[in-house]
């Protein structure tokens, strides 16, 4: 991914068993900005309202917190242990998707971050969406 690209992390909440969608953008310095979260149920780990400058919109039974501006150098997360349904989606019109459970054990900790790769690394490596 490159500056200006976006991606989503989707997981199934382990208590109310509904999908939660987190939307992120890649910034010019390689940091990651969360711009939106979409969920169906309030509960443990879910926001209860939008923060200052953000907007809470309810549409088709889903709660959208939009205009988020939460910037991270990387994202630490844990692959679902009870309900391992975490997935990463990216590309135009969400054309690529990988399930974390295909690469990590349930409960495994992982870090998502942007790294610059040399041309040689790109040529010898395998693209994750292949």
N, CA, C and O atoms as CSV, one atom per row, in Angstrom:
chain,resi,resn,atom,element,x,y,z
A,1,UNK,N,N,0.839,-1.175,0.000
A,1,UNK,CA,C,0.000,0.000,0.000
A,1,UNK,C,C,0.883,1.236,0.000
A,1,UNK,O,O,2.058,1.184,0.360
A,2,UNK,N,N,0.306,2.316,-0.400
A,2,UNK,CA,C,1.041,3.569,-0.495
A,2,UNK,C,C,0.255,4.682,0.181
A,2,UNK,O,O,-0.900,4.516,0.573
A,3,UNK,N,N,0.923,5.819,0.302
A,3,UNK,CA,C,0.275,7.015,0.845
A,3,UNK,C,C,-1.052,7.250,0.134
A,3,UNK,O,O,-1.139,7.159,-1.090
A,4,UNK,N,N,-2.066,7.549,0.906
A,4,UNK,CA,C,-3.386,7.829,0.341
A,4,UNK,C,C,-4.268,6.601,0.204
A,4,UNK,O,O,-5.482,6.728,0.047
A,5,UNK,N,N,-3.672,5.400,0.261
A,5,UNK,CA,C,-4.477,4.180,0.200
A,5,UNK,C,C,-5.214,3.988,1.521
A,5,UNK,O,O,-4.820,4.530,2.553
A,6,UNK,N,N,-6.274,3.220,1.471
A,6,UNK,CA,C,-7.001,2.908,2.694
A,6,UNK,C,C,-7.159,1.396,2.812
A,6,UNK,O,O,-7.022,0.662,1.833
A,7,UNK,N,N,-7.447,0.955,4.017
A,7,UNK,CA,C,-7.700,-0.460,4.258
A,7,UNK,C,C,-8.680,-0.582,5.413
A,7,UNK,O,O,-8.948,0.381,6.130
A,8,UNK,N,N,-9.201,-1.777,5.572
A,8,UNK,CA,C,-10.148,-2.044,6.652
A,8,UNK,C,C,-9.680,-3.261,7.443
A,8,UNK,O,O,-9.129,-4.210,6.886
A,9,UNK,N,N,-9.907,-3.212,8.718
A,9,UNK,CA,C,-9.778,-4.395,9.566
A,9,UNK,C,C,-11.192,-4.700,10.038
A,9,UNK,O,O,-11.859,-3.853,10.632
A,10,UNK,N,N,-11.632,-5.909,9.768
A,10,UNK,CA,C,-12.976,-6.335,10.168
A,10,UNK,C,C,-12.822,-7.507,11.126
A,10,UNK,O,O,-12.042,-8.426,10.875
A,11,UNK,N,N,-13.568,-7.471,12.219
A,11,UNK,CA,C,-13.560,-8.591,13.148
A,11,UNK,C,C,-14.969,-8.806,13.654
A,11,UNK,O,O,-15.805,-7.903,13.617
A,12,UNK,N,N,-15.219,-10.006,14.124
A,12,UNK,CA,C,-16.508,-10.338,14.717
A,12,UNK,C,C,-16.369,-10.189,16.225
A,12,UNK,O,O,-15.528,-10.838,16.846
A,13,UNK,N,N,-17.200,-9.331,16.810
A,13,UNK,CA,C,-17.148,-9.088,18.249
A,13,UNK,C,C,-17.473,-10.386,18.978
A,13,UNK,O,O,-18.454,-11.055,18.653
A,14,UNK,N,N,-16.657,-10.740,19.957
A,14,UNK,CA,C,-16.778,-12.050,20.606
A,14,UNK,C,C,-18.008,-12.189,21.499
A,14,UNK,O,O,-18.377,-13.309,21.853
A,15,UNK,N,N,-18.647,-11.091,21.870
A,15,UNK,CA,C,-19.823,-11.191,22.737
A,15,UNK,C,C,-21.117,-11.104,21.940
A,15,UNK,O,O,-21.963,-11.993,22.033
A,16,UNK,N,N,-21.280,-10.030,21.150
A,16,UNK,CA,C,-22.548,-9.918,20.418
A,16,UNK,C,C,-22.482,-10.496,19.013
A,16,UNK,O,O,-23.474,-10.463,18.285
A,17,UNK,N,N,-21.322,-11.029,18.621
A,17,UNK,CA,C,-21.135,-11.795,17.378
A,17,UNK,C,C,-21.587,-11.053,16.123
A,17,UNK,O,O,-22.139,-11.656,15.203
A,18,UNK,N,N,-21.352,-9.747,16.090
A,18,UNK,CA,C,-21.606,-8.958,14.888
A,18,UNK,C,C,-20.283,-8.376,14.417
A,18,UNK,O,O,-19.354,-8.199,15.205
A,19,UNK,N,N,-20.204,-8.083,13.129
A,19,UNK,CA,C,-18.969,-7.549,12.563
A,19,UNK,C,C,-18.751,-6.100,12.965
A,19,UNK,O,O,-19.688,-5.304,13.041
A,20,UNK,N,N,-17.491,-5.783,13.219
A,20,UNK,CA,C,-17.039,-4.421,13.483
A,20,UNK,C,C,-16.045,-4.089,12.377
A,20,UNK,O,O,-15.117,-4.856,12.121
A,21,UNK,N,N,-16.239,-2.940,11.718
A,21,UNK,CA,C,-15.374,-2.520,10.620
A,21,UNK,C,C,-14.614,-1.277,11.056
A,21,UNK,O,O,-15.216,-0.275,11.441
A,22,UNK,N,N,-13.289,-1.348,10.991
A,22,UNK,CA,C,-12.439,-0.191,11.270
A,22,UNK,C,C,-11.794,0.226,9.958
A,22,UNK,O,O,-11.230,-0.612,9.254
A,23,UNK,N,N,-11.870,1.514,9.616
A,23,UNK,CA,C,-11.344,2.021,8.352
A,23,UNK,C,C,-10.132,2.900,8.636
A,23,UNK,O,O,-10.164,3.750,9.525
A,24,UNK,N,N,-9.061,2.683,7.869
A,24,UNK,CA,C,-7.802,3.385,8.060
A,24,UNK,C,C,-7.272,3.940,6.745
A,24,UNK,O,O,-7.542,3.387,5.678
A,25,UNK,N,N,-6.511,5.044,6.822
A,25,UNK,CA,C,-5.787,5.622,5.690
A,25,UNK,C,C,-4.299,5.577,5.981
A,25,UNK,O,O,-3.885,5.631,7.139
A,26,UNK,N,N,-3.487,5.479,4.923
A,26,UNK,CA,C,-2.035,5.545,5.043
A,26,UNK,C,C,-1.615,6.992,4.806
A,26,UNK,O,O,-1.980,7.584,3.790
A,27,UNK,N,N,-0.851,7.564,5.736
A,27,UNK,CA,C,-0.393,8.952,5.628
A,27,UNK,C,C,0.995,9.010,4.999
A,27,UNK,O,O,1.675,7.989,4.893
A,28,UNK,N,N,1.413,10.198,4.584
A,28,UNK,CA,C,2.682,10.366,3.860
A,28,UNK,C,C,3.903,9.931,4.659
A,28,UNK,O,O,4.905,9.526,4.070
A,29,UNK,N,N,3.844,10.005,5.987
A,29,UNK,CA,C,4.989,9.596,6.800
A,29,UNK,C,C,4.942,8.112,7.174
A,29,UNK,O,O,5.757,7.650,7.973
A,30,UNK,N,N,3.994,7.365,6.602
A,30,UNK,CA,C,3.868,5.940,6.879
A,30,UNK,C,C,3.007,5.627,8.084
A,30,UNK,O,O,2.791,4.457,8.398
A,31,UNK,N,N,2.510,6.648,8.766
A,31,UNK,CA,C,1.629,6.387,9.901
A,31,UNK,C,C,0.232,6.028,9.385
A,31,UNK,O,O,-0.067,6.166,8.199
A,32,UNK,N,N,-0.593,5.574,10.292
A,32,UNK,CA,C,-1.919,5.049,9.952
A,32,UNK,C,C,-2.968,5.866,10.700
A,32,UNK,O,O,-2.881,6.042,11.915
A,33,UNK,N,N,-3.960,6.365,9.962
A,33,UNK,CA,C,-5.017,7.170,10.582
A,33,UNK,C,C,-6.340,6.411,10.515
A,33,UNK,O,O,-6.786,6.013,9.439
A,34,UNK,N,N,-6.964,6.215,11.682
A,34,UNK,CA,C,-8.300,5.634,11.700
A,34,UNK,C,C,-9.289,6.734,11.361
A,34,UNK,O,O,-9.269,7.805,11.968
A,35,UNK,N,N,-10.162,6.467,10.381
A,35,UNK,CA,C,-11.114,7.472,9.919
A,35,UNK,C,C,-12.564,7.124,10.249
A,35,UNK,O,O,-13.427,8.002,10.273
A,36,UNK,N,N,-12.831,5.841,10.503
A,36,UNK,CA,C,-14.227,5.446,10.742
A,36,UNK,C,C,-14.260,4.107,11.463
A,36,UNK,O,O,-13.348,3.291,11.333
A,37,UNK,N,N,-15.330,3.895,12.227
A,37,UNK,CA,C,-15.642,2.585,12.797
A,37,UNK,C,C,-17.142,2.358,12.599
A,37,UNK,O,O,-17.951,3.268,12.785
A,38,UNK,N,N,-17.493,1.140,12.221
A,38,UNK,CA,C,-18.894,0.780,11.977
A,38,UNK,C,C,-19.204,-0.448,12.830
A,38,UNK,O,O,-18.471,-1.437,12.790
A,39,UNK,N,N,-20.289,-0.383,13.601
A,39,UNK,CA,C,-20.656,-1.496,14.457
A,39,UNK,C,C,-22.169,-1.489,14.655
A,39,UNK,O,O,-22.843,-0.499,14.368
A,40,UNK,N,N,-22.691,-2.614,15.152
A,40,UNK,CA,C,-24.134,-2.752,15.333
A,40,UNK,C,C,-24.573,-2.623,16.777
A,40,UNK,O,O,-25.666,-2.123,17.043
A,41,UNK,N,N,-23.751,-3.060,17.714
A,41,UNK,CA,C,-24.155,-3.123,19.115
A,41,UNK,C,C,-23.175,-2.360,19.996
A,41,UNK,O,O,-21.963,-2.446,19.801
A,42,UNK,N,N,-23.700,-1.615,20.963
A,42,UNK,CA,C,-22.853,-1.054,22.008
A,42,UNK,C,C,-22.464,-2.196,22.936
A,42,UNK,O,O,-23.210,-3.164,23.081
A,43,UNK,N,N,-21.318,-2.087,23.553
A,43,UNK,CA,C,-20.907,-3.109,24.499
A,43,UNK,C,C,-19.432,-2.988,24.807
A,43,UNK,O,O,-18.800,-1.980,24.492
A,44,UNK,N,N,-18.889,-4.016,25.423
A,44,UNK,CA,C,-17.488,-4.023,25.824
A,44,UNK,C,C,-16.595,-3.805,24.613
A,44,UNK,O,O,-16.686,-4.519,23.614
A,45,UNK,N,N,-15.724,-2.798,24.726
A,45,UNK,CA,C,-14.776,-2.508,23.655
A,45,UNK,C,C,-15.310,-1.627,22.545
A,45,UNK,O,O,-14.556,-1.228,21.657
A,46,UNK,N,N,-16.581,-1.318,22.577
A,46,UNK,CA,C,-17.176,-0.476,21.552
A,46,UNK,C,C,-17.318,0.953,22.079
A,46,UNK,O,O,-17.570,1.150,23.268
A,47,UNK,N,N,-17.161,1.940,21.213
A,47,UNK,CA,C,-17.354,3.324,21.670
A,47,UNK,C,C,-18.813,3.561,22.053
A,47,UNK,O,O,-19.723,2.941,21.502
A,48,UNK,N,N,-19.016,4.459,22.997
A,48,UNK,CA,C,-20.388,4.770,23.403
A,48,UNK,C,C,-20.901,6.027,22.718
A,48,UNK,O,O,-22.105,6.284,22.721
A,49,UNK,N,N,-19.999,6.817,22.126
A,49,UNK,CA,C,-20.394,8.040,21.435
A,49,UNK,C,C,-19.200,8.554,20.632
A,49,UNK,O,O,-18.076,8.078,20.797
A,50,UNK,N,N,-19.455,9.519,19.770
A,50,UNK,CA,C,-18.389,10.150,18.999
A,50,UNK,C,C,-17.645,11.153,19.871
A,50,UNK,O,O,-18.237,11.793,20.739
A,51,UNK,N,N,-16.352,11.284,19.635
A,51,UNK,CA,C,-15.554,12.297,20.325
A,51,UNK,C,C,-15.711,13.639,19.623
A,51,UNK,O,O,-16.343,13.726,18.570
A,52,UNK,N,N,-15.140,14.674,20.203
A,52,UNK,CA,C,-15.216,16.011,19.614
A,52,UNK,C,C,-14.659,15.990,18.185
A,52,UNK,O,O,-13.569,15.473,17.940
A,53,UNK,N,N,-15.419,16.554,17.259
A,53,UNK,CA,C,-15.016,16.606,15.858
A,53,UNK,C,C,-15.463,15.403,15.041
A,53,UNK,O,O,-15.402,15.432,13.812
A,54,UNK,N,N,-15.910,14.350,15.709
A,54,UNK,CA,C,-16.385,13.160,15.021
A,54,UNK,C,C,-17.906,13.217,14.902
A,54,UNK,O,O,-18.561,13.993,15.598
A,55,UNK,N,N,-18.456,12.398,14.025
A,55,UNK,CA,C,-19.907,12.362,13.830
A,55,UNK,C,C,-20.416,10.938,14.012
A,55,UNK,O,O,-19.864,9.998,13.440
A,56,UNK,N,N,-21.465,10.781,14.806
A,56,UNK,CA,C,-22.147,9.498,14.951
A,56,UNK,C,C,-23.350,9.510,14.032
A,56,UNK,O,O,-24.230,10.361,14.162
A,57,UNK,N,N,-23.391,8.573,13.109
A,57,UNK,CA,C,-24.488,8.447,12.157
A,57,UNK,C,C,-25.035,7.035,12.280
A,57,UNK,O,O,-24.269,6.071,12.267
A,58,UNK,N,N,-26.346,6.902,12.400
A,58,UNK,CA,C,-26.971,5.579,12.435
A,58,UNK,C,C,-27.679,5.377,11.113
A,58,UNK,O,O,-28.567,6.145,10.742
A,59,UNK,N,N,-27.276,4.331,10.404
A,59,UNK,CA,C,-27.815,4.066,9.065
A,59,UNK,C,C,-28.000,2.563,8.908
A,59,UNK,O,O,-27.076,1.787,9.152
A,60,UNK,N,N,-29.186,2.161,8.506
A,60,UNK,CA,C,-29.512,0.748,8.293
A,60,UNK,C,C,-29.178,-0.108,9.512
A,60,UNK,O,O,-28.705,-1.235,9.370
A,61,UNK,N,N,-29.422,0.426,10.708
A,61,UNK,CA,C,-29.199,-0.319,11.933
A,61,UNK,C,C,-27.749,-0.384,12.390
A,61,UNK,O,O,-27.445,-1.029,13.393
A,62,UNK,N,N,-26.859,0.270,11.672
A,62,UNK,CA,C,-25.447,0.264,12.043
A,62,UNK,C,C,-25.030,1.649,12.499
A,62,UNK,O,O,-25.491,2.663,11.976
A,63,UNK,N,N,-24.151,1.667,13.480
A,63,UNK,CA,C,-23.622,2.921,14.001
A,63,UNK,C,C,-22.291,3.201,13.315
A,63,UNK,O,O,-21.390,2.362,13.325
A,64,UNK,N,N,-22.174,4.368,12.729
A,64,UNK,CA,C,-20.951,4.797,12.043
A,64,UNK,C,C,-20.389,5.986,12.806
A,64,UNK,O,O,-21.068,7.001,12.961
A,65,UNK,N,N,-19.167,5.870,13.278
A,65,UNK,CA,C,-18.489,7.045,13.807
A,65,UNK,C,C,-17.535,7.481,12.708
A,65,UNK,O,O,-16.574,6.786,12.378
A,66,UNK,N,N,-17.828,8.655,12.147
A,66,UNK,CA,C,-17.086,9.172,10.995
A,66,UNK,C,C,-16.222,10.366,11.406
A,66,UNK,O,O,-16.342,10.891,12.513
A,67,UNK,N,N,-15.360,10.773,10.492
A,67,UNK,CA,C,-14.456,11.915,10.700
A,67,UNK,C,C,-13.505,11.683,11.862
A,67,UNK,O,O,-13.098,12.627,12.540
A,68,UNK,N,N,-13.157,10.432,12.087
A,68,UNK,CA,C,-12.174,10.137,13.129
A,68,UNK,C,C,-10.800,10.594,12.628
A,68,UNK,O,O,-10.529,10.563,11.428
A,69,UNK,N,N,-9.966,11.005,13.525
A,69,UNK,CA,C,-8.616,11.445,13.157
A,69,UNK,C,C,-7.630,10.915,14.198
A,69,UNK,O,O,-6.906,11.673,14.843
A,70,UNK,N,N,-7.626,9.607,14.337
A,70,UNK,CA,C,-6.766,8.950,15.320
A,70,UNK,C,C,-5.563,8.369,14.575
A,70,UNK,O,O,-5.703,7.443,13.776
A,71,UNK,N,N,-4.379,8.926,14.846
A,71,UNK,CA,C,-3.170,8.571,14.096
A,71,UNK,C,C,-2.279,7.677,14.959
A,71,UNK,O,O,-2.047,7.948,16.137
A,72,UNK,N,N,-1.787,6.600,14.334
A,72,UNK,CA,C,-0.936,5.620,15.011
A,72,UNK,C,C,0.304,5.342,14.166
A,72,UNK,O,O,0.221,5.328,12.938
A,73,UNK,N,N,1.459,5.118,14.810
A,73,UNK,CA,C,2.633,4.709,14.037
A,73,UNK,C,C,2.488,3.261,13.554
A,73,UNK,O,O,3.081,2.875,12.547
A,74,UNK,N,N,1.701,2.472,14.273
A,74,UNK,CA,C,1.437,1.071,13.936
A,74,UNK,C,C,0.199,0.643,14.731
A,74,UNK,O,O,-0.264,1.359,15.618
A,75,UNK,N,N,-0.319,-0.524,14.399
A,75,UNK,CA,C,-1.491,-1.055,15.099
A,75,UNK,C,C,-1.108,-2.399,15.696
A,75,UNK,O,O,-0.762,-3.330,14.968
A,76,UNK,N,N,-1.169,-2.503,17.000
A,76,UNK,CA,C,-0.998,-3.785,17.684
A,76,UNK,C,C,-2.375,-4.374,17.903
A,76,UNK,O,O,-3.285,-3.690,18.371
A,77,UNK,N,N,-2.527,-5.643,17.564
A,77,UNK,CA,C,-3.803,-6.288,17.834
A,77,UNK,C,C,-3.598,-7.758,18.095
A,77,UNK,O,O,-2.512,-8.305,17.903
A,78,UNK,N,N,-4.641,-8.369,18.527
A,78,UNK,CA,C,-4.619,-9.797,18.829
A,78,UNK,C,C,-5.633,-10.481,17.934
A,78,UNK,O,O,-6.792,-10.071,17.862
A,79,UNK,N,N,-5.192,-11.519,17.260
A,79,UNK,CA,C,-6.105,-12.302,16.436
A,79,UNK,C,C,-7.156,-12.915,17.353
A,79,UNK,O,O,-6.848,-13.354,18.461
A,80,UNK,N,N,-8.389,-12.939,16.885
A,80,UNK,CA,C,-9.465,-13.457,17.710
A,80,UNK,C,C,-9.163,-14.837,18.258
A,80,UNK,O,O,-8.731,-15.727,17.525
A,81,UNK,N,N,-9.392,-15.013,19.557
A,81,UNK,CA,C,-9.168,-16.311,20.188
A,81,UNK,C,C,-10.473,-17.083,20.282
A,81,UNK,O,O,-10.520,-18.273,19.973
A,82,UNK,N,N,-11.526,-16.411,20.705
A,82,UNK,CA,C,-12.835,-17.053,20.837
A,82,UNK,C,C,-13.510,-17.144,19.472
A,82,UNK,O,O,-14.047,-18.189,19.105
A,83,UNK,N,N,-13.478,-16.039,18.723
A,83,UNK,CA,C,-14.093,-15.987,17.396
A,83,UNK,C,C,-13.024,-15.450,16.431
A,83,UNK,O,O,-12.967,-14.244,16.191
A,84,UNK,N,N,-12.176,-16.334,15.874
A,84,UNK,CA,C,-11.079,-15.864,15.024
A,84,UNK,C,C,-11.546,-15.499,13.612
A,84,UNK,O,O,-11.327,-16.241,12.655
A,85,UNK,N,N,-12.195,-14.337,13.509
A,85,UNK,CA,C,-12.724,-13.898,12.207
A,85,UNK,C,C,-12.168,-12.535,11.806
A,85,UNK,O,O,-12.827,-11.785,11.086
A,86,UNK,N,N,-10.955,-12.207,12.269
A,86,UNK,CA,C,-10.307,-10.962,11.856
A,86,UNK,C,C,-9.885,-11.083,10.398
A,86,UNK,O,O,-9.414,-12.130,9.955
A,87,UNK,N,N,-10.060,-10.008,9.673
A,87,UNK,CA,C,-9.623,-9.995,8.281
A,87,UNK,C,C,-9.170,-8.598,7.896
A,87,UNK,O,O,-9.576,-7.602,8.494
A,88,UNK,N,N,-8.321,-8.555,6.884
A,88,UNK,CA,C,-7.768,-7.318,6.358
A,88,UNK,C,C,-8.255,-7.187,4.925
A,88,UNK,O,O,-8.157,-8.127,4.136
A,89,UNK,N,N,-8.781,-6.015,4.597
A,89,UNK,CA,C,-9.314,-5.767,3.255
A,89,UNK,C,C,-8.659,-4.511,2.717
A,89,UNK,O,O,-8.528,-3.522,3.439
A,90,UNK,N,N,-8.243,-4.537,1.449
A,90,UNK,CA,C,-7.635,-3.361,0.828
A,90,UNK,C,C,-7.814,-3.426,-0.680
A,90,UNK,O,O,-8.328,-4.406,-1.219
A,91,UNK,N,N,-7.383,-2.369,-1.348
A,91,UNK,CA,C,-7.469,-2.285,-2.805
A,91,UNK,C,C,-8.735,-1.570,-3.232
A,91,UNK,O,O,-9.694,-1.449,-2.469
A,92,UNK,N,N,-8.717,-1.097,-4.471
A,92,UNK,CA,C,-9.889,-0.418,-5.014
A,92,UNK,C,C,-11.120,-1.291,-4.900
A,92,UNK,O,O,-11.087,-2.461,-5.282
A,93,UNK,N,N,-12.190,-0.750,-4.389
A,93,UNK,CA,C,-13.453,-1.473,-4.195
A,93,UNK,C,C,-13.254,-2.730,-3.358
A,93,UNK,O,O,-13.925,-3.739,-3.577
A,94,UNK,N,N,-12.322,-2.668,-2.388
A,94,UNK,CA,C,-12.077,-3.780,-1.452
A,94,UNK,C,C,-11.823,-5.102,-2.176
A,94,UNK,O,O,-12.421,-6.129,-1.855
A,95,UNK,N,N,-10.922,-5.051,-3.158
A,95,UNK,CA,C,-10.718,-6.222,-3.993
A,95,UNK,C,C,-9.881,-7.329,-3.365
A,95,UNK,O,O,-9.940,-8.469,-3.827
A,96,UNK,N,N,-9.105,-7.031,-2.329
A,96,UNK,CA,C,-8.274,-8.053,-1.705
A,96,UNK,C,C,-8.687,-8.247,-0.252
A,96,UNK,O,O,-8.978,-7.287,0.462
A,97,UNK,N,N,-8.708,-9.513,0.172
A,97,UNK,CA,C,-9.033,-9.805,1.559
A,97,UNK,C,C,-8.211,-11.007,2.009
A,97,UNK,O,O,-8.090,-11.998,1.288
A,98,UNK,N,N,-7.644,-10.904,3.219
A,98,UNK,CA,C,-6.968,-12.043,3.828
A,98,UNK,C,C,-7.539,-12.236,5.230
A,98,UNK,O,O,-7.842,-11.277,5.940
A,99,UNK,N,N,-7.674,-13.488,5.598
A,99,UNK,CA,C,-8.116,-13.850,6.948
A,99,UNK,C,C,-6.888,-14.011,7.807
A,99,UNK,O,O,-5.961,-14.724,7.425
A,100,UNK,N,N,-6.853,-13.368,8.959
A,100,UNK,CA,C,-5.710,-13.487,9.863
A,100,UNK,C,C,-5.519,-14.939,10.297
A,100,UNK,O,O,-4.387,-15.376,10.504
A,101,UNK,N,N,-6.612,-15.689,10.438
A,101,UNK,CA,C,-6.511,-17.076,10.894
A,101,UNK,C,C,-5.736,-17.951,9.904
A,101,UNK,O,O,-5.268,-19.029,10.270
A,102,UNK,N,N,-5.597,-17.493,8.646
A,102,UNK,CA,C,-4.808,-18.234,7.665
A,102,UNK,C,C,-3.310,-18.039,7.878
A,102,UNK,O,O,-2.507,-18.791,7.326
A,103,UNK,N,N,-2.923,-17.040,8.671
A,103,UNK,CA,C,-1.515,-16.712,8.883
A,103,UNK,C,C,-1.103,-16.758,10.349
A,103,UNK,O,O,0.080,-16.920,10.650
A,104,UNK,N,N,-2.064,-16.618,11.270
A,104,UNK,CA,C,-1.760,-16.534,12.696
A,104,UNK,C,C,-2.670,-17.459,13.487
A,104,UNK,O,O,-3.827,-17.674,13.125
A,105,UNK,N,N,-2.135,-18.000,14.564
A,105,UNK,CA,C,-2.925,-18.838,15.465
A,105,UNK,C,C,-3.971,-17.985,16.183
A,105,UNK,O,O,-3.752,-16.789,16.375
A,106,UNK,N,N,-5.107,-18.574,16.585
A,106,UNK,CA,C,-6.071,-17.826,17.395
A,106,UNK,C,C,-5.395,-17.302,18.666
A,106,UNK,O,O,-4.690,-18.041,19.355
A,107,UNK,N,N,-5.617,-16.034,18.963
A,107,UNK,CA,C,-5.028,-15.406,20.134
A,107,UNK,C,C,-3.646,-14.816,19.910
A,107,UNK,O,O,-3.116,-14.149,20.798
A,108,UNK,N,N,-3.045,-15.045,18.737
A,108,UNK,CA,C,-1.700,-14.519,18.458
A,108,UNK,C,C,-1.723,-12.993,18.411
A,108,UNK,O,O,-2.703,-12.388,17.976
A,109,UNK,N,N,-0.642,-12.388,18.858
A,109,UNK,CA,C,-0.490,-10.932,18.801
A,109,UNK,C,C,0.268,-10.585,17.532
A,109,UNK,O,O,1.197,-11.291,17.140
A,110,UNK,N,N,-0.137,-9.483,16.886
A,110,UNK,CA,C,0.520,-9.061,15.657
A,110,UNK,C,C,0.544,-7.542,15.567
A,110,UNK,O,O,-0.210,-6.850,16.251
A,111,UNK,N,N,1.425,-7.040,14.709
A,111,UNK,CA,C,1.566,-5.605,14.492
A,111,UNK,C,C,1.363,-5.323,13.014
A,111,UNK,O,O,1.940,-5.992,12.157
A,112,UNK,N,N,0.535,-4.325,12.724
A,112,UNK,CA,C,0.332,-3.864,11.351
A,112,UNK,C,C,1.040,-2.524,11.240
A,112,UNK,O,O,0.757,-1.600,12.002
A,113,UNK,N,N,1.964,-2.420,10.286
A,113,UNK,CA,C,2.688,-1.166,10.090
A,113,UNK,C,C,3.121,-1.066,8.643
A,113,UNK,O,O,3.149,-2.054,7.909
A,114,UNK,N,N,3.453,0.138,8.258
A,114,UNK,CA,C,3.945,0.382,6.910
A,114,UNK,C,C,5.469,0.304,6.933
A,114,UNK,O,O,6.113,0.885,7.807
A,115,UNK,N,N,6.034,-0.405,5.983
A,115,UNK,CA,C,7.480,-0.475,5.793
A,115,UNK,C,C,7.769,-0.181,4.337
A,115,UNK,O,O,7.014,-0.578,3.449
A,116,UNK,N,N,8.857,0.512,4.102
A,116,UNK,CA,C,9.293,0.731,2.723
A,116,UNK,C,C,10.102,-0.488,2.296
A,116,UNK,O,O,10.975,-0.950,3.031
A,117,UNK,N,N,9.813,-0.997,1.123
A,117,UNK,CA,C,10.535,-2.137,0.587
A,117,UNK,C,C,11.387,-1.677,-0.588
A,117,UNK,O,O,10.973,-0.827,-1.376
A,118,UNK,N,N,12.571,-2.245,-0.693
A,118,UNK,CA,C,13.430,-1.930,-1.833
A,118,UNK,C,C,12.881,-2.638,-3.073
A,118,UNK,O,O,12.053,-3.543,-2.969
A,119,UNK,N,N,13.347,-2.218,-4.230
A,119,UNK,CA,C,12.925,-2.857,-5.476
A,119,UNK,C,C,13.270,-4.340,-5.439
A,119,UNK,O,O,12.489,-5.176,-5.893
A,120,UNK,N,N,14.448,-4.666,-4.894
A,120,UNK,CA,C,14.871,-6.058,-4.793
A,120,UNK,C,C,13.901,-6.864,-3.920
A,120,UNK,O,O,13.545,-7.988,-4.273
A,121,UNK,N,N,13.476,-6.304,-2.796
A,121,UNK,CA,C,12.531,-6.999,-1.926
A,121,UNK,C,C,11.208,-7.233,-2.637
A,121,UNK,O,O,10.590,-8.288,-2.493
A,122,UNK,N,N,10.782,-6.242,-3.404
A,122,UNK,CA,C,9.535,-6.395,-4.155
A,122,UNK,C,C,9.646,-7.467,-5.226
A,122,UNK,O,O,8.719,-8.250,-5.435
A,123,UNK,N,N,10.798,-7.497,-5.907
A,123,UNK,CA,C,10.988,-8.474,-6.982
A,123,UNK,C,C,11.078,-9.912,-6.464
A,123,UNK,O,O,10.563,-10.832,-7.100
A,124,UNK,N,N,11.726,-10.109,-5.324
A,124,UNK,CA,C,11.887,-11.468,-4.826
A,124,UNK,C,C,10.739,-11.935,-3.950
A,124,UNK,O,O,10.585,-13.136,-3.729
A,125,UNK,N,N,9.938,-11.022,-3.452
A,125,UNK,CA,C,8.871,-11.376,-2.518
A,125,UNK,C,C,7.622,-11.872,-3.201
A,125,UNK,O,O,7.474,-11.823,-4.422
A,126,UNK,N,N,6.729,-12.354,-2.359
A,126,UNK,CA,C,5.428,-12.819,-2.816
A,126,UNK,C,C,4.400,-11.798,-2.364
A,126,UNK,O,O,4.405,-11.384,-1.205
A,127,UNK,N,N,3.537,-11.397,-3.246
A,127,UNK,CA,C,2.482,-10.453,-2.885
A,127,UNK,C,C,1.413,-11.209,-2.111
A,127,UNK,O,O,1.029,-12.317,-2.484
A,128,UNK,N,N,0.943,-10.610,-1.046
A,128,UNK,CA,C,0.014,-11.303,-0.153
A,128,UNK,C,C,-1.318,-11.608,-0.841
A,128,UNK,O,O,-2.014,-12.540,-0.440
A,129,UNK,N,N,-1.681,-10.840,-1.865
A,129,UNK,CA,C,-2.983,-11.076,-2.496
A,129,UNK,C,C,-2.906,-12.092,-3.622
A,129,UNK,O,O,-3.903,-12.308,-4.311
A,130,UNK,N,N,-1.751,-12.726,-3.834
A,130,UNK,CA,C,-1.655,-13.737,-4.884
A,130,UNK,C,C,-2.026,-15.105,-4.378
A,130,UNK,O,O,-1.998,-16.073,-5.137
